[in-house]
Amino acid sequence: MAFLRSISTPDTGPEVHGDGVSLRVPQISDYADWAELRAQSRDFLTPWEPAWTSSELTRTSYRRRLKYYARDMREDLGYAFFMFDSEKDTLLGGLTLSNVRRGVTHACTLGYWVGAVHSGQGKMTAGVKAAIPFVFDTLRLHRLEAACLPRNEASIKLLDRVGFTREGLARRYLKINGIWQDHVTYALLEDDVRR
């Protein structure tokens, strides 16, 4: 492969390393960098995300978010990561593996965001590529799902580039920026070709 991946599980949660990026569980010490990157990227992110609350970037809201992430990870319901540049240790964005389902399904849903200043540089592609072995080899899931707005060409290209298969259209699937919107659905299976 073009890059080395290693997975470890320190006390703070799993870490995933890929091509120039690392994924790790968000920490309270990340608050200032996270709030600054999100604030600077608000106009860039708004069309693709749920509507932001008035307290979205407060320390209290961030702490609540961390508690939610920790509970999900402890209960094997989801795994939230911040993505960093491996060399500069700069926060680039975030990636979540949510809605983990076991039993007959063995699947989860991929979500991600990247700061405006870091978009178009291939960093999120590297982050998603790094997360794929974590999903299939560490979590031992069978299916990784994703969905994006039909007009989100950057996400469509990313999902195509890493090997996801387009499966269909989910009508009024998610409430994005305050409006229920259709999403194109994708999936990657554990035995699909990984790019």
C-alpha positions in Angstrom: 0.0 0.0 0.0 1.0 3.6 -0.5 0.9 4.4 3.2 1.4 2.6 6.5 -1.5 2.3 8.9 -1.3 1.3 12.5 -4.0 1.2 15.1 -3.5 1.5 18.8 -5.8 2.0 21.8 -4.3 4.3 24.4 -6.2 5.2 27.5 -7.8 8.1 25.7 -9.3 5.8 23.0 -8.3 4.4 19.7 -5.8 6.2 17.4 -5.7 5.6 13.6 -2.8 6.6 11.4 -2.9 7.1 7.7 -1.1 8.9 4.8 -0.1 12.2 6.4 -3.1 12.2 8.9 -3.9 10.8 12.2 -7.3 10.3 13.8 -7.8 10.4 17.5 -10.6 10.8 20.0 -11.4 14.5 20.8 -10.0 15.7 24.1 -11.0 18.7 26.2 -7.6 20.3 25.4 -8.7 20.4 21.7 -11.5 22.9 22.4 -9.8 26.1 21.4 -8.5 24.7 18.1 -11.8 23.0 17.3 -13.9 26.2 18.1 -11.5 28.4 16.0 -11.5 26.0 13.0 -15.3 25.6 13.1 -15.9 29.3 13.5 -13.6 30.1 10.6 -15.3 27.4 8.5 -18.9 28.2 9.3 -20.0 29.5 5.9 -18.1 26.6 4.2 -19.8 24.0 6.4 -23.3 25.4 6.8 -24.8 24.0 3.6 -23.7 20.5 4.5 -24.6 20.2 8.2 -27.5 20.3 10.6 -28.4 23.8 11.6 -26.0 25.3 14.2 -27.4 26.2 17.6 -26.7 29.6 19.2 -24.4 27.8 21.6 -22.7 25.5 19.1 -19.2 26.7 19.7 -19.3 27.2 23.5 -17.1 25.3 25.9 -20.2 23.9 27.6 -21.6 22.6 24.3 -18.2 21.1 23.5 -18.0 19.3 26.9 -21.5 17.9 26.3 -20.3 16.7 22.9 -17.3 14.9 24.5 -19.6 13.2 27.0 -21.8 12.0 24.2 -18.8 10.7 22.2 -17.4 8.9 25.3 -20.7 7.2 26.0 -21.1 6.1 22.4 -17.6 4.7 22.4 -18.0 2.9 25.7 -21.3 1.3 24.5 -19.9 0.5 21.0 -22.5 2.8 19.4 -20.1 5.2 17.7 -16.6 6.4 17.4 -15.8 10.1 17.0 -12.3 11.3 15.8 -10.6 14.5 15.2 -8.3 14.4 12.2 -4.8 16.0 12.5 -2.0 16.6 10.1 0.6 14.0 11.2 3.6 16.3 10.8 2.3 19.6 12.0 -0.3 18.2 14.5 -2.8 20.7 13.1 -6.5 20.0 13.5 -7.9 19.5 10.0 -11.5 18.3 10.7 -13.4 15.4 12.1 -14.7 12.0 11.2 -17.4 10.0 12.9 -18.5 6.4 12.8 -22.0 6.5 14.2 -25.0 4.3 14.5 -22.9 1.1 15.0 -25.2 -1.9 14.6 -24.3 -5.4 15.5 -26.3 -8.6 15.2 -27.4 -9.4 11.7 -26.3 -6.1 10.2 -22.7 -5.3 11.5 -22.7 -1.8 10.0 -22.1 1.8 10.8 -22.4 5.2 9.2 -19.6 7.5 8.2 -19.7 11.2 8.6 -17.0 13.8 8.2 -16.1 17.5 8.0 -13.0 19.4 7.1 -12.0 23.0 7.8 -12.4 25.4 4.9 -8.7 26.2 4.9 -7.8 22.5 4.5 -10.4 21.5 1.9 -9.3 20.3 -1.6 -6.0 19.0 -0.3 -6.8 15.3 -0.2 -6.6 15.2 3.6 -10.2 13.9 4.1 -9.6 11.3 1.5 -6.6 10.1 3.6 -8.6 10.2 6.7 -11.4 8.1 5.3 -8.9 5.6 3.8 -7.3 5.4 7.3 -10.7 4.8 9.0 -11.7 1.9 6.6 -9.4 -0.7 8.2 -10.5 0.4 11.6 -14.1 -0.3 10.7 -13.5 -3.7 9.1 -10.4 -5.0 10.9 -10.7 -3.5 14.4 -14.5 -3.1 14.8 -15.0 -6.2 12.7 -18.0 -4.7 10.9 -19.3 -5.9 7.5 -20.7 -2.7 6.0 -19.7 1.0 6.1 -22.5 3.4 5.0 -22.3 7.1 3.9 -24.7 9.6 2.5 -24.3 13.0 1.0 -26.4 15.7 -0.7 -26.7 15.2 -4.5 -25.0 18.6 -5.1 -22.1 17.9 -2.8 -19.6 17.0 -5.6 -16.6 17.0 -3.3 -18.1 14.2 -1.1 -19.3 12.3 -4.1 -15.8 12.3 -5.6 -14.3 11.3 -2.2 -16.6 8.4 -1.7 -16.1 7.2 -5.3 -12.3 7.6 -5.0 -12.0 5.4 -1.9 -14.2 2.6 -3.4 -17.8 3.2 -2.1 -20.6 2.0 -4.3 -23.5 4.3 -4.9 -26.7 2.5 -3.8 -29.6 4.9 -4.3 -31.4 8.0 -3.1 -32.9 8.4 0.3 -35.7 10.9 0.1 -35.7 13.7 2.7 -33.2 11.6 4.6 -31.5 14.2 6.9 -32.3 17.7 8.1 -29.5 19.7 6.8 -29.3 23.5 7.5 -32.8 23.3 8.8 -34.4 21.6 5.7 -35.2 17.8 5.2 -33.1 17.0 2.2 -32.6 14.0 -0.2 -29.3 12.2 0.1 -27.4 9.9 -2.3 -26.5 6.7 -0.3 -23.3 4.8 -0.6 -21.8 1.7 1.0 -18.5 -0.1 1.3 -18.4 -3.8 2.2 -15.6 -5.5 4.1 -14.7 -7.6 1.0 -15.0 -4.7 -1.6 -11.8 -3.6 -3.3 -10.2 -0.9 -1.1 -8.5 1.9 -3.1 
